[in-house]
Structures are given as structure tokens and as C-alpha cells.
């Protein structure tokens, strides 16, 4: 199977390397008739992987993030004669509990505590935050490690237990409403307005490969942005462009957006 041909349309080296790994897993499944799975992938990576998987007839695949609205998901690849229900080692759901009444614990706190144990980000899926606990989607085998080694989150003592899918409690994100005007729908203009920074600073983020549009890394400041685009800037957060509307008397474009907090 020609890795180069299958990934010829992908320009981003990091994404291409991830797709090479997907192809290796497909090859192993075809050769050894065994179940393989990817690491957790974002929606854009999943989309690219599915494009490759659909090129093969003798395999099946299932996409699972632990719950219906999961953002990060794993792709299980298995022989054509199997069903997803036949796979034993699927995802694990971990609940981390503590008494956080004196301090609000964030997504960053939970993720940092896990990564500080030496677990790589690719083995961790969505983290659902609640007042005194969080629920984390992890690869099979991670629970046992966390149960033994994760004792504190942001200096607060915690306990770890495994739960089933039926016990997952999804939450809705909270937003800060934004309204601003831009000279054009270019990415650098939109980023400048979203995060209240100069065009020069927005260019630094874009050129530094820290800006993503709908999970795709974008390095061209002239890319045109449309309504319902998810913009992510490493170090600044994520926003949704809700509407791109009327033109002001000065010829600027009105933008309505939501900053995810």
C-alpha cells in the first residue's frame, strides 16, 4: 500500500505522520487479522483517517469517543468478519473526585495532573468538568495507572474510579459573547478581533503554526473565514464565529462571535 499516494493531498507534516500511523495499523490488521486502534484524534484528523480507511474493502472500523458528543475520538480497525461489539479492550472512562469547594479546578488543572505522571496527550480523550469531579475518556489500561499514581490535582487530594458509559454526564460549554468589526474576512483580521490583539500579533500566531480553523492548522493569514467556524489559537483559547453580517458606514464588516470559557 502506497503511503505517499494515500497522503499526497496532506501538506501538514504532523498530520501526514499521524496518517502514516493509521496506514500502518490498517496494514497490520490486514496481515495479522487483529484489532488495532489509533490514539485519540481531533475531528479533522478523524476526517482524514476515514478518507484513507474508506480506500480498503477488507476491514471495518468504528469511531468512538466514549459518548455521543465527544470531540476527541479513537478509531478501532478490525477484520471485515468482526463486529464492534466483539472487541473487548475498548475505551475506559475514569472519574476523578475531590473536595474543591475552596478552589475552582479547570480542564487545564486536570489535564496537567495527568500529563505530569508521564502519560502522553494522545492517550487522553475528552475531559468533562463538574463541580467536585471530572470524567475522563482514556485508552484501555490507563485507568489502572491513574488509580495507583494520581493522588492530587492542583494540591487537592483526589480519588479515582472507573465508571461506565451510562454514568457519563455531559456538560455544555459556557461562552462570552463578542462583537467587533473587521476590514475583511481574512484569518489574521478575525483572530485580531476575536482576541483583541494587533494584526501584527495575530500574524505571529499564524506564522508560528498556533492557529487552527475547524481543527485544521492554518498558516495562511489570507484564508477567508466564514460563519460557524471554530477558531483555536494556542495560548489564547477557542472561539466560534457566529455570524459575519452587515457593512458599517465606514466599510467594515460586523462580526458576532462566542469565546469559549
C-alpha positions as CSV (number, residue, x, y, z in Angstrom):
1,X,0.0,0.0,0.0
2,X,1.4,3.3,-1.1
3,X,1.6,5.7,1.9
4,X,2.7,8.6,-0.2
5,X,-0.1,8.2,-2.6
6,X,-2.7,7.9,0.1
7,X,-1.5,11.0,1.9
8,X,-0.4,13.1,-1.1
9,X,-3.2,15.6,-0.5
10,X,-2.0,16.3,3.0
11,X,0.5,19.2,3.3
12,X,0.9,19.4,7.1
13,X,3.8,17.2,8.1
14,X,2.4,16.4,11.6
15,X,-0.9,15.3,10.2
16,X,0.8,13.3,7.5
17,X,2.8,11.4,10.1
18,X,-0.4,10.6,12.0
19,X,-2.0,9.2,8.9
20,X,1.1,7.1,8.2
21,X,0.5,5.5,11.6
22,X,-3.1,4.9,10.6
23,X,-1.9,3.2,7.5
24,X,0.5,1.0,9.5
25,X,-2.4,-0.1,11.7
26,X,-4.5,-0.9,8.6
27,X,-1.7,-3.0,7.2
28,X,-1.3,-4.9,10.5
29,X,-5.0,-5.6,10.7
30,X,-5.0,-7.0,7.1
31,X,-1.8,-9.0,7.6
32,X,-2.5,-10.5,11.1
33,X,-6.3,-10.3,11.3
34,X,-6.1,-8.4,14.6
35,X,-7.9,-5.4,16.1
36,X,-5.9,-2.2,16.1
37,X,-6.8,1.3,17.2
38,X,-5.5,4.8,16.8
39,X,-4.7,7.3,19.5
40,X,-7.3,10.0,20.3
41,X,-7.7,12.2,17.2
42,X,-9.5,15.5,16.8
43,X,-12.4,15.8,14.3
44,X,-10.1,17.0,11.4
45,X,-7.7,14.1,12.0
46,X,-10.6,11.7,12.1
47,X,-12.0,13.0,8.8
48,X,-8.6,12.5,7.1
49,X,-8.2,9.0,8.6
50,X,-11.7,7.9,7.5
51,X,-10.8,9.1,4.0
52,X,-7.9,6.7,4.0
53,X,-9.9,3.8,5.7
54,X,-12.6,4.0,3.0
55,X,-10.0,3.0,0.4
56,X,-9.9,-0.5,1.8
57,X,-12.5,-3.2,1.4
58,X,-11.4,-6.0,3.7
59,X,-11.6,-4.1,7.0
60,X,-14.2,-2.4,9.2
61,X,-13.8,0.5,11.5
62,X,-15.7,2.2,14.3
63,X,-15.2,5.7,15.7
64,X,-15.6,6.0,19.5
65,X,-15.0,8.9,21.9
66,X,-16.8,7.4,24.9
67,X,-20.0,9.4,24.5
68,X,-22.1,10.8,21.6
69,X,-20.9,14.4,21.6
70,X,-17.2,13.6,22.2
71,X,-14.7,15.9,20.4
72,X,-11.6,13.6,20.6
73,X,-12.2,10.1,19.3
74,X,-10.4,6.8,18.7
75,X,-10.8,4.7,15.5
76,X,-10.9,1.0,16.0
77,X,-9.8,-1.0,12.9
78,X,-10.8,-4.7,12.7
79,X,-11.2,-7.6,10.2
80,X,-14.3,-7.5,8.0
81,X,-15.9,-10.5,9.7
82,X,-16.0,-8.9,13.1
83,X,-18.4,-6.5,14.7
84,X,-17.5,-3.7,17.0
85,X,-19.3,-5.4,19.9
86,X,-16.8,-8.3,19.6
87,X,-13.9,-6.0,20.6
88,X,-13.1,-6.5,24.3
89,X,-10.5,-3.8,25.1
90,X,-12.3,-0.5,24.3
91,X,-12.1,2.9,25.9
92,X,-12.1,3.4,29.7
93,X,-14.0,6.1,31.5
94,X,-12.3,7.5,34.6
95,X,-13.9,9.7,37.3
96,X,-11.6,11.8,39.3
97,X,-13.2,13.1,42.5
98,X,-12.1,15.6,45.2
99,X,-13.3,18.4,47.5
100,X,-12.7,21.6,45.5
101,X,-15.0,23.9,47.4
102,X,-12.2,26.3,48.2
103,X,-10.8,26.4,44.6
104,X,-12.2,26.1,41.2
105,X,-10.5,23.3,39.2
106,X,-10.2,23.7,35.5
107,X,-9.7,21.5,32.5
108,X,-6.0,22.6,32.5
109,X,-5.6,21.5,36.1
110,X,-6.9,18.0,35.5
111,X,-5.0,17.5,32.2
112,X,-1.8,18.9,33.7
113,X,-2.0,16.5,36.7
114,X,-2.5,13.5,34.3
115,X,0.3,14.5,31.9
116,X,2.7,15.1,34.8
117,X,2.5,11.4,35.5
118,X,4.1,10.8,32.1
119,X,1.0,9.9,30.2
120,X,1.0,11.4,26.7
121,X,-1.8,13.7,25.5
122,X,-2.7,11.3,22.7
123,X,-3.9,8.7,25.3
124,X,-6.4,11.1,26.8
125,X,-9.8,12.0,25.2
126,X,-12.4,14.5,26.4
127,X,-12.4,15.7,30.0
128,X,-15.9,16.6,31.3
129,X,-15.7,19.1,34.2
130,X,-18.1,19.2,37.1
131,X,-18.0,20.9,40.5
132,X,-16.2,18.3,42.5
133,X,-15.2,15.7,39.9
134,X,-14.4,15.2,36.3
135,X,-14.9,12.4,33.9
136,X,-12.1,11.5,31.5
137,X,-12.1,9.3,28.4
138,X,-8.8,7.3,28.3
139,X,-7.2,4.4,26.3
140,X,-7.6,0.9,27.7
141,X,-5.1,0.3,30.5
142,X,-4.7,3.9,31.6
143,X,-7.2,3.5,34.5
144,X,-5.0,1.2,36.5
145,X,-2.1,3.5,36.2
146,X,-4.2,6.5,37.3
147,X,-5.7,4.6,40.1
148,X,-2.3,3.9,41.6
149,X,-0.5,7.2,40.8
150,X,-3.0,10.1,40.6
151,X,-3.4,11.4,44.2
152,X,-3.6,15.1,43.7
153,X,-5.0,17.7,41.3
154,X,-3.7,21.3,42.0
155,X,-2.7,20.4,45.5
156,X,-6.1,18.9,46.3
157,X,-6.4,15.2,47.2
158,X,-8.4,13.1,44.7
159,X,-9.7,9.6,44.3
160,X,-10.0,7.7,41.0
161,X,-12.6,5.2,40.0
162,X,-13.8,3.6,36.8
163,X,-17.3,4.3,35.5
164,X,-19.5,3.0,32.7
165,X,-20.8,4.9,29.7
166,X,-24.2,5.1,31.3
167,X,-22.7,7.2,34.1
168,X,-21.3,9.9,31.8
169,X,-22.8,13.4,32.5
170,X,-22.1,15.7,29.5
171,X,-21.9,19.4,30.1
172,X,-22.4,22.3,27.8
173,X,-19.6,24.9,27.3
174,X,-20.0,28.4,28.6
175,X,-19.4,31.4,26.3
176,X,-18.6,35.1,26.4
177,X,-20.4,37.0,23.6
178,X,-18.2,39.1,21.4
179,X,-18.9,41.8,18.8
180,X,-16.4,43.6,16.7
181,X,-15.7,44.8,13.2
182,X,-13.0,43.8,10.7
183,X,-11.7,45.2,7.4
184,X,-12.0,41.8,5.7
185,X,-12.8,38.1,6.5
186,X,-9.1,37.2,6.4
187,X,-7.9,34.9,9.2
188,X,-5.5,37.5,10.6
189,X,-8.2,40.1,10.8
190,X,-10.6,37.7,12.5
191,X,-8.0,36.5,15.0
192,X,-7.1,40.1,15.8
193,X,-10.8,40.9,16.6
194,X,-11.5,37.7,18.5
195,X,-8.6,38.1,20.9
196,X,-8.3,41.9,20.9
197,X,-4.7,41.8,19.7
198,X,-3.0,43.7,16.9
199,X,-2.8,42.3,13.3
200,X,0.9,42.0,13.8
201,X,0.5,39.8,16.8
202,X,-2.2,37.7,15.0
203,X,0.3,37.1,12.2
204,X,2.9,35.9,14.7
205,X,0.4,33.2,16.0
206,X,-0.5,32.2,12.4
207,X,3.2,32.1,11.2
208,X,4.1,30.2,14.4
209,X,1.6,27.4,13.4
210,X,-0.5,28.1,16.5
211,X,-3.8,28.8,14.7
212,X,-6.4,26.2,13.8
213,X,-9.7,26.6,11.8
214,X,-12.1,23.8,12.4
215,X,-9.2,21.8,13.9
216,X,-7.0,22.2,10.7
217,X,-3.7,24.0,11.2
218,X,-3.7,27.2,9.0
219,X,-0.6,29.1,8.1
220,X,-2.0,31.4,5.5
221,X,-3.2,34.7,7.0
222,X,-5.3,35.4,3.9
223,X,-7.6,32.4,4.4
224,X,-11.2,33.6,4.4
225,X,-13.3,32.8,7.4
226,X,-17.0,32.0,7.3
227,X,-19.8,31.7,9.8
228,X,-19.8,28.8,12.2
229,X,-16.0,28.4,12.0
230,X,-14.2,27.2,15.1
231,X,-11.0,29.2,15.7
232,X,-8.4,27.9,18.0
233,X,-5.3,29.8,19.0
234,X,-2.8,28.0,21.2
235,X,-2.3,30.1,24.3
236,X,-5.4,32.3,23.7
237,X,-8.3,29.8,23.7
238,X,-11.1,28.9,21.3
239,X,-13.9,30.9,19.7
240,X,-16.8,30.3,17.4
241,X,-17.6,32.8,14.6
242,X,-21.4,33.0,14.9
243,X,-22.2,35.5,12.1
244,X,-20.5,37.7,9.6
245,X,-23.0,40.4,8.9
246,X,-23.7,43.9,7.7
247,X,-21.2,46.5,6.5
248,X,-20.8,49.6,8.6
249,X,-20.8,53.2,7.2
250,X,-17.0,53.1,7.3
251,X,-17.0,49.9,5.2
252,X,-16.1,47.5,7.9
253,X,-17.7,44.1,8.4
254,X,-19.7,43.3,11.6
255,X,-18.8,40.0,13.3
256,X,-20.6,38.2,16.1
257,X,-18.6,35.5,18.0
258,X,-18.5,33.5,21.1
259,X,-15.3,32.9,23.2
260,X,-15.4,29.5,24.9
261,X,-14.5,29.9,28.6
